[in-house]
Amino acid sequence: MIIYDIITAEYVEDGDQIIVDGDPLEDVIRFDDEDGEVLISGYSHNTGDRETYVLAFDKTVELWSV
């Protein structure tokens, strides 16, 4: 796994591969929340299931690839 960029949650796009608090996610789906937060859902390498995170727009996440 190679980390190639660090972005804030507001710039996450559908299909990105990101790391949220140490949890590598694939097939990410991004949903905006009206309270200044972003809902991120993706397949977790830690749990082996789809996980959902609620992140502040300015929360940093890492973009990764293989």
Order of alpha helices (4+ residues) and beta strands (2+ residues): beta-beta-beta-beta-beta-beta
